[in-house]
Amino acid sequence: MKNKDLIIGIVIGLIASVIGLTISLLFFGTGDSLGNSLKIAINQDVLTKLVSIGALLNLGAFFLFLNINKETRAKGVLIATIVVALITIIIRFT
């Protein structure tokens, strides 16, 4: 049961990061579509900043799980946030 909750937390954390990235592209993107905004963000080297802003949704998911006493799911969200941070660091320095 705990492994299932951990996996659910990781999946929710990754989905929240993708949704956050999409929202940040909608607000801060300069293109006329999501795909175009993504290409512009990659070309201008601001993708990692947008991914970091998008990961802020994980903060809400983390505290939501803590408030409803689902600590294992909160750990999964934390793991997903660390994975997103590592991916962001790898993208930034390559």
N, CA and C atoms as an extended XYZ file, in Angstrom:
282
Properties=species:S:1:pos:R:3:atomname:S:1:resname:S:1:resid:I:1 pbc="F F F"
N         0.826       -1.193        0.000 N   MET     1
C         0.000        0.000        0.000 CA  MET     1
C         0.875        1.264        0.000 C   MET     1
N         1.980        1.235        0.755 N   LYS     2
C         2.840        2.420        0.804 CA  LYS     2
C         3.531        2.658       -0.532 C   LYS     2
N         3.943        1.567       -1.212 N   ASN     3
C         4.571        1.740       -2.524 CA  ASN     3
C         3.595        2.316       -3.524 C   ASN     3
N         2.340        1.910       -3.442 N   LYS     4
C         1.319        2.433       -4.339 CA  LYS     4
C         1.125        3.933       -4.087 C   LYS     4
N         1.080        4.333       -2.819 N   ASP     5
C         0.928        5.747       -2.497 CA  ASP     5
C         2.148        6.551       -2.943 C   ASP     5
N         3.329        5.982       -2.826 N   LEU     6
C         4.542        6.659       -3.263 CA  LEU     6
C         4.525        6.881       -4.773 C   LEU     6
N         4.126        5.855       -5.509 N   ILE     7
C         4.052        5.976       -6.975 CA  ILE     7
C         2.994        6.989       -7.376 C   ILE     7
N         1.858        6.986       -6.677 N   ILE     8
C         0.808        7.973       -6.956 CA  ILE     8
C         1.347        9.381       -6.721 C   ILE     8
N         2.099        9.572       -5.642 N   GLY     9
C         2.683       10.877       -5.358 CA  GLY     9
C         3.678       11.312       -6.417 C   GLY     9
N         4.497       10.380       -6.894 N   ILE    10
C         5.463       10.709       -7.945 CA  ILE    10
C         4.740       11.108       -9.222 C   ILE    10
N         3.720       10.341       -9.594 N   VAL    11
C         2.971       10.645      -10.820 CA  VAL    11
C         2.279       12.005      -10.699 C   VAL    11
N         1.664       12.263       -9.551 N   ILE    12
C         0.994       13.555       -9.362 CA  ILE    12
C         2.008       14.687       -9.396 C   ILE    12
N         3.180       14.478       -8.809 N   GLY    13
C         4.223       15.501       -8.849 CA  GLY    13
C         4.705       15.788      -10.262 C   GLY    13
N         4.874       14.756      -11.058 N   LEU    14
C         5.309       14.958      -12.445 CA  LEU    14
C         4.219       15.624      -13.283 C   LEU    14
N         2.972       15.206      -13.068 N   ILE    15
C         1.857       15.823      -13.797 CA  ILE    15
C         1.717       17.291      -13.402 C   ILE    15
N         1.863       17.594      -12.112 N   ALA    16
C         1.776       18.981      -11.653 CA  ALA    16
C         2.889       19.819      -12.271 C   ALA    16
N         4.069       19.249      -12.422 N   SER    17
C         5.171       19.987      -13.044 CA  SER    17
C         4.884       20.279      -14.514 C   SER    17
N         4.325       19.307      -15.214 N   VAL    18
C         3.994       19.516      -16.630 CA  VAL    18
C         2.890       20.562      -16.766 C   VAL    18
N         1.877       20.483      -15.920 N   ILE    19
C         0.808       21.481      -15.952 CA  ILE    19
C         1.361       22.860      -15.605 C   ILE    19
N         2.244       22.924      -14.609 N   GLY    20
C         2.864       24.197      -14.249 CA  GLY    20
C         3.705       24.769      -15.370 C   GLY    20
N         4.438       23.906      -16.075 N   LEU    21
C         5.222       24.365      -17.224 CA  LEU    21
C         4.302       24.911      -18.311 C   LEU    21
N         3.203       24.233      -18.547 N   THR    22
C         2.240       24.694      -19.550 CA  THR    22
C         1.666       26.053      -19.165 C   THR    22
N         1.318       26.207      -17.902 N   ILE    23
C         0.770       27.481      -17.437 CA  ILE    23
C         1.822       28.588      -17.542 C   ILE    23
N         3.061       28.281      -17.174 N   SER    24
C         4.111       29.300      -17.274 CA  SER    24
C         4.394       29.660      -18.730 C   SER    24
N         4.283       28.693      -19.632 N   LEU    25
C         4.441       29.006      -21.059 CA  LEU    25
C         3.303       29.890      -21.555 C   LEU    25
N         2.095       29.644      -21.039 N   LEU    26
C         0.961       30.478      -21.445 CA  LEU    26
C         1.113       31.914      -20.956 C   LEU    26
N         1.606       32.075      -19.719 N   PHE    27
C         1.744       33.415      -19.164 CA  PHE    27
C         2.961       34.153      -19.672 C   PHE    27
N         4.097       33.468      -19.739 N   PHE    28
C         5.353       34.134      -20.056 CA  PHE    28
C         5.854       33.865      -21.469 C   PHE    28
N         5.221       32.961      -22.191 N   GLY    29
C         5.655       32.644      -23.545 CA  GLY    29
C         5.347       33.770      -24.503 C   GLY    29
N         6.204       33.921      -25.483 N   THR    30
C         6.026       35.005      -26.450 CA  THR    30
C         5.508       34.507      -27.792 C   THR    30
N         5.342       33.219      -27.933 N   GLY    31
C         4.865       32.679      -29.203 CA  GLY    31
C         3.352       32.703      -29.283 C   GLY    31
N         2.847       32.317      -30.451 N   ASP    32
C         1.402       32.315      -30.645 CA  ASP    32
C         0.767       30.971      -30.297 C   ASP    32
N         1.577       29.974      -29.981 N   SER    33
C         1.072       28.667      -29.552 CA  SER    33
C         2.024       28.098      -28.511 C   SER    33
N         1.603       27.019      -27.856 N   LEU    34
C         2.461       26.403      -26.853 CA  LEU    34
C         3.748       25.859      -27.469 C   LEU    34
N         3.626       25.205      -28.613 N   GLY    35
C         4.801       24.659      -29.282 CA  GLY    35
C         5.771       25.746      -29.701 C   GLY    35
N         5.239       26.828      -30.227 N   ASN    36
C         6.080       27.944      -30.642 CA  ASN    36
C         6.735       28.606      -29.429 C   ASN    36
N         5.970       28.762      -28.352 N   SER    37
C         6.536       29.340      -27.126 CA  SER    37
C         7.627       28.457      -26.555 C   SER    37
N         7.446       27.147      -26.644 N   LEU    38
C         8.462       26.218      -26.165 CA  LEU    38
C         9.739       26.337      -26.987 C   LEU    38
N         9.602       26.435      -28.305 N   LYS    39
C        10.778       26.595      -29.169 CA  LYS    39
C        11.509       27.899      -28.873 C   LYS    39
N        10.758       28.968      -28.663 N   ILE    40
C        11.377       30.257      -28.347 CA  ILE    40
C        12.093       30.187      -27.002 C   ILE    40
N        11.469       29.530      -26.027 N   ALA    41
C        12.090       29.402      -24.700 CA  ALA    41
C        13.387       28.607      -24.775 C   ALA    41
N        13.409       27.573      -25.601 N   ILE    42
C        14.633       26.785      -25.771 CA  ILE    42
C        15.712       27.620      -26.450 C   ILE    42
N        15.340       28.353      -27.485 N   ASN    43
C        16.320       29.173      -28.218 CA  ASN    43
C        16.875       30.308      -27.370 C   ASN    43
N        16.052       30.861      -26.469 N   GLN    44
C        16.496       31.984      -25.634 CA  GLN    44
C        17.081       31.521      -24.302 C   GLN    44
N        17.220       30.222      -24.117 N   ASP    45
C        17.777       29.633      -22.891 CA  ASP    45
C        17.013       30.028      -21.635 C   ASP    45
N        15.694       30.070      -21.718 N   VAL    46
C        14.877       30.358      -20.529 CA  VAL    46
C        13.984       29.170      -20.159 C   VAL    46
N        14.192       28.049      -20.818 N   LEU    47
C        13.361       26.876      -20.540 CA  LEU    47
C        13.524       26.414      -19.096 C   LEU    47
N        14.746       26.416      -18.598 N   THR    48
C        14.969       25.949      -17.231 CA  THR    48
C        14.282       26.854      -16.217 C   THR    48
N        14.219       28.128      -16.493 N   LYS    49
C        13.516       29.048      -15.603 CA  LYS    49
C        12.018       28.768      -15.617 C   LYS    49
N        11.474       28.492      -16.775 N   LEU    50
C        10.053       28.188      -16.882 CA  LEU    50
C         9.715       26.852      -16.218 C   LEU    50
N        10.615       25.877      -16.327 N   VAL    51
C        10.405       24.595      -15.656 CA  VAL    51
C        10.422       24.790      -14.143 C   VAL    51
N        11.316       25.630      -13.665 N   SER    52
C        11.391       25.899      -12.231 CA  SER    52
C        10.121       26.589      -11.733 C   SER    52
N         9.625       27.532      -12.501 N   ILE    53
C         8.370       28.192      -12.128 CA  ILE    53
C         7.227       27.182      -12.158 C   ILE    53
N         7.232       26.312      -13.146 N   GLY    54
C         6.181       25.303      -13.265 CA  GLY    54
C         6.184       24.300      -12.132 C   GLY    54
N         7.346       24.058      -11.541 N   ALA    55
C         7.433       23.098      -10.441 CA  ALA    55
C         6.838       23.643       -9.152 C   ALA    55
N         6.469       24.901       -9.136 N   LEU    56
C         5.854       25.471       -7.936 CA  LEU    56
C         4.504       24.838       -7.617 C   LEU    56
N         3.849       24.255       -8.600 N   LEU    57
C         2.587       23.560       -8.324 CA  LEU    57
C         2.800       22.360       -7.408 C   LEU    57
N         3.992       21.805       -7.436 N   ASN    58
C         4.291       20.682       -6.545 CA  ASN    58
C         4.220       21.098       -5.080 C   ASN    58
N         4.498       22.347       -4.820 N   LEU    59
C         4.412       22.847       -3.453 CA  LEU    59
C         2.990       22.716       -2.920 C   LEU    59
N         2.019       23.084       -3.740 N   GLY    60
C         0.622       22.945       -3.338 CA  GLY    60
C         0.223       21.498       -3.133 C   GLY    60
N         0.655       20.624       -4.042 N   ALA    61
C         0.326       19.202       -3.914 CA  ALA    61
C         0.977       18.610       -2.666 C   ALA    61
N         2.207       19.009       -2.386 N   PHE    62
C         2.922       18.508       -1.218 CA  PHE    62
C         2.185       18.867        0.070 C   PHE    62
N         1.829       20.141        0.219 N   PHE    63
C         1.152       20.558        1.442 CA  PHE    63
C        -0.275       20.033        1.519 C   PHE    63
N        -0.920       19.832        0.383 N   LEU    64
C        -2.254       19.217        0.391 CA  LEU    64
C        -2.185       17.810        0.947 C   LEU    64
N        -1.223       17.034        0.496 N   PHE    65
C        -1.081       15.663        0.998 CA  PHE    65
C        -0.693       15.645        2.474 C   PHE    65
N         0.100       16.600        2.900 N   LEU    66
C         0.439       16.658        4.322 CA  LEU    66
C        -0.789       16.994        5.163 C   LEU    66
N        -1.643       17.884        4.672 N   ASN    67
C        -2.822       18.282        5.430 CA  ASN    67
C        -3.854       17.171        5.538 C   ASN    67
N        -3.910       16.276        4.554 N   ILE    68
C        -4.878       15.181        4.626 CA  ILE    68
C        -4.232       13.888        5.106 C   ILE    68
N        -3.058       14.025        5.734 N   ASN    69
C        -2.342       12.899        6.351 CA  ASN    69
C        -1.988       11.788        5.364 C   ASN    69
N        -1.523       12.158        4.212 N   LYS    70
C        -1.019       11.217        3.207 CA  LYS    70
C         0.474       11.472        3.022 C   LYS    70
N         1.238       11.157        4.065 N   GLU    71
C         2.661       11.476        4.073 CA  GLU    71
C         3.432       10.731        2.991 C   GLU    71
N         3.031        9.507        2.690 N   THR    72
C         3.749        8.742        1.672 CA  THR    72
C         3.560        9.375        0.296 C   THR    72
N         2.361        9.862        0.011 N   ARG    73
C         2.147       10.561       -1.256 CA  ARG    73
C         2.932       11.866       -1.289 C   ARG    73
N         3.031       12.547       -0.158 N   ALA    74
C         3.825       13.772       -0.087 CA  ALA    74
C         5.296       13.465       -0.370 C   ALA    74
N         5.779       12.324        0.116 N   LYS    75
C         7.159       11.910       -0.196 CA  LYS    75
C         7.325       11.692       -1.697 C   LYS    75
N         6.311       11.118       -2.342 N   GLY    76
C         6.367       10.915       -3.783 CA  GLY    76
C         6.439       12.230       -4.542 C   GLY    76
N         5.666       13.219       -4.090 N   VAL    77
C         5.723       14.539       -4.722 CA  VAL    77
C         7.103       15.153       -4.528 C   VAL    77
N         7.678       14.971       -3.352 N   LEU    78
C         9.020       15.477       -3.091 CA  LEU    78
C        10.052       14.802       -3.995 C   LEU    78
N         9.919       13.504       -4.193 N   ILE    79
C        10.821       12.779       -5.100 CA  ILE    79
C        10.675       13.309       -6.526 C   ILE    79
N         9.440       13.540       -6.961 N   ALA    80
C         9.209       14.072       -8.306 CA  ALA    80
C         9.827       15.461       -8.451 C   ALA    80
N         9.736       16.266       -7.406 N   THR    81
C        10.327       17.599       -7.446 CA  THR    81
C        11.841       17.519       -7.562 C   THR    81
N        12.453       16.591       -6.862 N   ILE    82
C        13.898       16.406       -6.951 CA  ILE    82
C        14.294       15.929       -8.347 C   ILE    82
N        13.505       15.027       -8.923 N   VAL    83
C        13.769       14.554      -10.287 CA  VAL    83
C        13.691       15.709      -11.281 C   VAL    83
N        12.665       16.547      -11.155 N   VAL    84
C        12.521       17.706      -12.041 CA  VAL    84
C        13.697       18.661      -11.854 C   VAL    84
N        14.136       18.849      -10.615 N   ALA    85
C        15.284       19.727      -10.357 CA  ALA    85
C        16.553       19.166      -10.995 C   ALA    85
N        16.766       17.865      -10.888 N   LEU    86
C        17.942       17.256      -11.508 CA  LEU    86
C        17.910       17.370      -13.033 C   LEU    86
N        16.732       17.147      -13.607 N   ILE    87
C        16.585       17.297      -15.063 CA  ILE    87
C        16.858       18.736      -15.476 C   ILE    87
N        16.371       19.682      -14.682 N   THR    88
C        16.600       21.098      -14.973 CA  THR    88
C        18.090       21.439      -14.914 C   THR    88
N        18.791       20.904      -13.936 N   ILE    89
C        20.228       21.140      -13.822 CA  ILE    89
C        20.963       20.533      -15.003 C   ILE    89
N        20.568       19.333      -15.401 N   ILE    90
C        21.216       18.686      -16.550 CA  ILE    90
C        20.983       19.488      -17.822 C   ILE    90
N        19.755       19.954      -18.026 N   ILE    91
C        19.454       20.764      -19.219 CA  ILE    91
C        20.258       22.062      -19.199 C   ILE    91
N        20.334       22.674      -18.041 N   ARG    92
C        21.000       23.970      -17.926 CA  ARG    92
C        22.487       23.902      -18.245 C   ARG    92
N        23.146       22.846      -17.804 N   PHE    93
C        24.596       22.782      -17.936 CA  PHE    93
C        25.078       21.892      -19.076 C   PHE    93
N        24.212       21.570      -20.023 N   THR    94
C        24.657       20.815      -21.196 CA  THR    94
C        24.538       21.663      -22.443 C   THR    94
